[in-house]
């Protein structure tokens, strides 16, 4: 089977690079005066030759620590930044050209970045989007009704935006971004700062929106619950380079160095330090952290040497695996 062409892909990225030239000087008055005459510059490679493809309808988690290059990548994909090098197409368009048809087919949502007018009701701002995106009035009404139902907006549309809570404001921001039914969504920390209930509602909405409209979603989030609930595939980026591109289970299998052994024990205190690192202990239970290659041997020893009521072997949480990945890459 022939590989899909760029026109068949929602997003195509090949060798995408963004380099900034930033001034650099030592502290002090003398250094400040010297920099006026001869400024010293250094290059910062925010994104460094990354490659990936996204098929229509996929929901991808884009993971990495602060400063990894996630937001820079999303801004290049949405046309806000011009790449230093490489090829990028979204729905067959070159984003940096900012073509009208391209802008009507994407949206970029950035957590806690307001696009709605602060002092008027959100519904009035929606009417402005109707004009900007030249949406058919019938489609606008239909989409708005869907958004009100899916996001549980209720009477929020009639309240001034400044009177809404953070969670309510995020919901109407997302609604405004999707009124033109874009087939591609770039979401940069859409649940940042929200409480657990609001995060869950946003996740449920995004899953339903993807199912209903077949949209393609590239999502960055520091909340792994978002990624685990929505994404089968993740792309991990660090220092502008892609470390991993695949499914979540594959990420654990490739990068995790330890397994968790969860024990249910008979009454009485038992010394477990010889079997692994004890990370949790309670009445009749314990959790051990064991190097992956030692798991079978440690399990056999526990079952033969200690009165164990129940034993399970688990993978570590995704958050812990990703932290290990970044810690390894930061090391010497």
C-alpha positions in Angstrom: 0.0 0.0 0.0 1.3 3.4 -0.9 1.9 5.9 1.9 -0.7 8.7 2.2 0.1 11.9 0.3 0.2 15.3 2.1 -3.2 16.0 0.8 -4.6 12.9 2.5 -3.2 13.9 5.8 -4.6 16.4 8.3 -1.1 17.4 9.4 2.3 16.7 7.7 5.5 17.9 9.4 9.0 17.1 8.0 12.2 18.6 9.4 10.3 21.5 11.1 12.7 23.9 12.8 12.4 27.2 14.6 15.6 29.0 15.7 15.5 32.3 17.6 18.5 34.7 17.9 18.5 36.2 21.3 20.9 38.8 22.9 23.2 37.7 25.6 25.4 39.7 27.9 26.9 39.6 31.4 25.4 41.6 34.2 26.8 45.0 35.1 26.9 48.6 33.7 30.1 48.0 31.7 28.6 45.0 30.0 25.4 46.9 29.3 27.4 49.8 27.6 29.5 47.4 25.6 26.4 45.6 24.3 25.1 48.9 22.9 28.1 48.9 20.5 28.7 45.2 20.0 25.8 43.0 20.8 26.5 39.3 21.4 23.8 36.9 20.1 23.2 33.2 20.5 20.9 30.8 18.8 18.1 29.0 20.6 16.7 26.0 18.7 13.1 26.0 20.1 12.1 23.2 17.6 14.8 21.1 16.0 14.0 19.1 12.9 10.8 17.3 14.0 8.8 14.9 11.8 5.3 13.5 12.2 2.1 12.9 10.3 -1.5 13.0 11.7 -4.4 11.3 9.9 -7.8 12.9 9.7 -9.8 12.2 12.9 -6.9 11.4 15.1 -6.6 12.8 18.6 -2.9 13.2 19.5 -1.4 14.1 22.9 1.6 16.4 22.5 3.7 16.1 25.6 6.8 17.7 27.0 8.0 19.9 29.9 7.9 23.7 29.8 10.2 25.0 27.1 10.2 21.7 25.2 8.8 23.4 22.0 5.2 22.4 22.2 3.6 25.9 22.0 6.1 27.0 19.3 5.2 24.0 17.2 1.4 24.7 17.6 2.0 28.3 16.6 3.9 27.2 13.4 1.1 24.7 12.6 -1.5 27.5 13.0 0.5 30.0 11.0 1.3 32.4 13.8 5.1 31.7 13.5 7.1 31.3 10.3 9.4 28.2 10.4 13.2 28.6 10.1 13.3 25.4 8.1 11.3 22.4 7.2 8.0 21.5 5.6 4.6 21.8 7.3 1.2 21.4 5.7 -2.2 21.4 7.4 -5.1 20.1 5.3 -2.9 20.7 2.3 -2.2 24.3 3.2 1.1 25.9 4.1 0.1 27.6 7.4 2.5 30.5 7.2 0.7 31.8 4.1 -2.4 32.4 6.3 -4.8 31.7 3.4 -8.4 32.5 4.1 -9.6 29.0 3.4 -6.9 27.6 5.8 -7.9 30.0 8.6 -11.5 28.9 8.3 -10.6 25.2 8.7 -8.5 25.4 11.9 -8.6 26.7 15.4 -6.0 27.4 18.1 -7.2 27.4 21.7 -4.6 28.5 24.4 -5.5 28.0 28.0 -6.2 31.2 29.9 -5.8 33.4 26.7 -8.9 35.4 26.2 -10.3 36.0 22.7 -13.8 37.2 23.9 -14.6 40.8 24.7 -14.4 41.2 28.5 -17.3 43.5 29.1 -20.1 42.1 26.9 -21.9 38.8 27.0 -20.2 35.8 25.3 -23.3 35.5 23.0 -22.5 38.9 21.5 -18.9 37.9 20.7 -20.3 34.8 19.0 -22.3 37.0 16.6 -19.0 38.7 15.7 -17.5 35.3 14.8 -20.5 34.6 12.6 -19.5 37.6 10.5 -15.7 37.0 10.6 -16.0 33.4 9.5 -18.9 34.0 7.1 -20.9 31.2 8.7 -24.3 30.4 7.2 -26.9 31.6 9.8 -28.6 28.2 9.8 -25.4 26.4 10.4 -24.4 28.9 13.1 -27.6 28.3 15.0 -27.3 24.6 14.7 -23.7 24.5 15.8 -24.3 26.9 18.7 -27.2 24.7 19.9 -24.9 21.7 19.8 -22.2 23.6 21.7 -24.7 24.8 24.4 -25.8 21.2 24.9 -22.4 19.6 24.9 -20.7 22.2 27.1 -23.7 22.7 29.3 -23.5 26.5 28.8 -27.0 27.2 30.1 -27.4 30.9 30.7 -23.7 31.7 30.4 -24.1 33.3 27.0 -26.0 36.2 28.5 -23.5 37.1 31.2 -20.6 39.5 30.7 -17.4 37.5 30.2 -15.7 39.2 33.2 -18.4 37.8 35.5 -17.7 34.2 34.6 -15.6 31.8 36.6 -12.4 30.4 35.0 -14.1 27.2 34.2 -17.1 28.9 32.7 -14.9 31.3 30.7 -12.9 28.4 29.3 -16.1 26.7 28.1 -17.3 29.8 26.2 -13.8 30.3 24.8 -13.9 26.8 23.4 -17.4 27.4 22.1 -16.3 30.5 20.3 -13.3 28.7 18.7 -15.5 26.0 17.3 -18.5 27.8 15.9 -17.1 27.6 12.4 -16.7 23.8 12.8 -13.0 23.6 12.1 -11.8 20.1 11.1 -8.5 20.6 12.8 -8.1 21.7 16.5 -4.8 22.8 18.1 -5.4 22.9 21.8 -2.6 24.3 24.1 -3.4 23.5 27.7 -7.2 23.9 27.4 -7.8 22.7 31.0 -5.0 24.7 32.6 -6.1 26.0 36.0 -9.5 24.4 36.0 -10.9 22.4 38.9 -11.3 18.6 38.5 -15.0 18.9 37.6 -14.4 21.5 34.9 -11.5 19.4 33.5 -13.7 16.4 33.2 -16.4 18.3 31.4 -14.0 19.7 28.9 -12.5 16.2 28.2 -16.0 14.8 27.7 -16.9 17.6 25.4 -13.7 17.1 23.2 -14.3 13.4 23.0 -17.9 14.0 21.9 -16.9 16.7 19.4 -14.3 14.4 17.8 -16.9 11.6 17.5 -19.6 13.9 16.1 -17.6 15.9 13.6 -14.6 13.6 12.9 -12.2 16.4 13.9 -8.5 16.1 14.2 -7.1 17.2 17.5 -3.5 17.9 18.6 -3.6 18.5 22.4 -0.9 19.7 24.8 -1.6 19.2 28.5 0.2 18.8 31.8 -2.7 16.8 33.1 -2.2 13.2 32.1 -5.9 12.5 32.8 -6.6 14.6 29.7 -4.2 12.6 27.6 -5.3 9.2 28.9 -9.0 10.0 28.4 -8.7 11.3 24.9 -5.5 10.1 23.2 -4.4 6.7 21.9 -1.3 8.2 20.4 1.2 10.5 22.0 4.2 12.5 20.7 6.8 13.4 23.3 9.1 16.4 22.6 12.0 17.6 24.7 14.5 20.3 23.9 12.8 20.7 20.5 13.4 17.1 19.5 10.9 14.2 19.3 11.7 11.5 21.8 8.7 9.2 21.1 5.8 8.9 18.8 3.4 6.0 19.4 0.7 4.7 21.7 0.6 5.2 25.4 1.2 1.6 26.3 4.2 1.6 24.0 5.6 4.6 25.9 5.5 2.8 29.2 7.0 -0.4 27.7 9.9 1.6 26.1 10.8 4.1 28.8 9.7 2.7 32.2 12.6 1.3 34.2 10.5 -0.1 37.1 7.4 -2.0 37.9 5.1 -1.7 40.9 4.3 -4.7 43.0 1.2 -4.3 45.1 0.9 -6.7 48.0 -1.9 -7.7 50.3 -0.4 -9.2 53.4 -1.4 -11.1 56.4 -1.4 -9.2 59.7 2.0 -8.4 61.1 4.9 -6.2 60.2 7.2 -7.7 57.6 10.5 -6.3 56.4 10.3 -5.9 52.6 13.4 -3.9 51.9 15.2 -6.9 50.5 12.7 -7.3 47.7 12.5 -3.7 46.4 12.0 -0.1 47.3 9.0 0.3 49.6 7.1 3.3 48.3 3.8 2.8 50.2 2.9 1.0 53.4 -0.3 0.5 55.3 -2.2 -2.0 57.4 -2.0 -5.3 55.5 -0.7 -3.8 52.3 2.5 -2.5 50.7 3.7 -1.2 47.4 7.2 -2.0 46.1 9.1 -0.4 43.2 11.3 -3.0 41.5 13.6 -2.6 38.5 11.8 -4.0 35.4 14.4 -6.8 34.8 14.1 -7.9 38.4 10.3 -8.2 38.5 10.0 -11.9 37.9 12.6 -12.8 40.5 11.3 -10.5 43.1 7.7 -11.8 42.6 8.9 -15.4 42.9 10.8 -14.6 46.1 7.8 -12.8 47.7 5.4 -15.6 47.0 7.8 -18.3 48.3 9.2 -16.4 51.3 6.3 -14.3 52.7 2.7 -15.0 53.5 1.1 -13.1 50.7 -2.7 -12.9 50.4 -2.7 -11.2 47.0 0.0 -9.8 44.6 -0.4 -7.7 41.4 2.3 -6.3 39.1 1.5 -2.9 37.6 3.1 -0.5 35.3 4.0 2.9 36.9 1.8 5.9 36.2 2.3 7.6 32.9 3.3 10.8 34.7 6.1 8.9 36.4 7.4 7.4 33.2 7.5 10.7 31.4 9.3 12.3 34.4 11.9 9.5 34.1 12.3 10.1 30.4 13.0 13.8 30.9 15.3 13.1 33.9 17.4 10.7 31.8 17.6 13.3 29.0 18.7 16.0 31.4 21.5 13.8 32.8 25.1 13.8 31.7 
